[in-house]
Amino acid sequence: MELQTLQTYWWLLISVLGALLVFLLFVQGGQTFLLGVPDRSEASRRMISTLGHKWELTFTTLVVFGGAFFASFPLFYSTSFGGAYWLWMLILVSFVLQAVSYEFRTKPGNLFGTRTYDTFLFINGCVGCILLGVAVAMMFFGAEFTVQKGNILDTGSPVISRWADSHGFEAIFYWKNLVLGFTVLFLARTQAALYMLNNNPADDDFFRANRRRVLANGVIFVVFFLLFAGLLLSAAGLETTSTASINGGKSTFALREYKYLFNYLEMWWALAALLIGVVMVLYGIIRSAFATHFTKGIWWSGIGTILVVLSLFWVAGYNNTPYYPSLIDPASSLTIFNSSSSHFTLTAMSWVSLIIPFVAAYIIYAWYAMDRRHNG
């Protein structure tokens, strides 16, 4: 395949991994409920039992997502992960707290008590969801960095990408980024309640409490999502007018009003994924909240979430759009064409990507195997 085809293909794979990650964040969303129930209560035990069977899948998907970005678009990896290190370090620390908590929460001789580890899980649920949302929002609303590929020849400071002095700290508190961050958080909380309905189908107090959680968090999620959608569709964005080689030079860009709205209108498949996904998410939430006993809402909402996130990645990276716009130097903005690996590397990895269906099949098998053991 030609280089441009490979770059387009790998952005599609990145989109799929990102969409799966957002869906799997229901584990983090569920952890934010733990401090709202009594310690060592039946509700707490059932939450931990339900979520504890899936947290490794979220963590693994996050690692694979980062690894795929590093391999396919290394300039983004060095720019974002290496420059906005406050953002990514906080995300990493929150996920380390999660792993430690599930490992030691009920170990004999636990000196800190289960409530301490529940607090760690709550921190991971809130911080992980919000900051991952912030990281994705920077793909639309920009970040404060510059790229000088010629710096690689500077023996004194061979740093290609340079960030603002705050190194990503400013992005955490930019209100537009936080809108998407809280959207992700309340989506994760809603889907956690939906998943617990599916995994604990007996019509009891725990089931009814999760129905109430679906309604309350679903309403808040919809408000934040509509605000983010309004900000996105009304935003001006950069459009590529010439694409630089991955071996050097810079792309040139022009500002286009309503860039992401036009991306949706010009890429019908992205618009279709968005609309179908939104309808499926709303159906899963509404029917689960108001039907007497509906337990399949997580699948409607989950598939819908994947479709919506796919559409967001597509309008961020396709249609001559820089997926990482620079607020300091627009010419430094990253596209799938000027930030990718070489033709040889992308070709080699494309052969490796053929095993993805087998990996997906294993994940599905492991998911149902764990559910059978939990329900058995």
Order of alpha helices (4+ residues) and beta strands (2+ residues): alpha-alpha-alpha-alpha-alpha-alpha-beta-beta-alpha-alpha-alpha-beta-beta-alpha-alpha-alpha-alpha-alpha
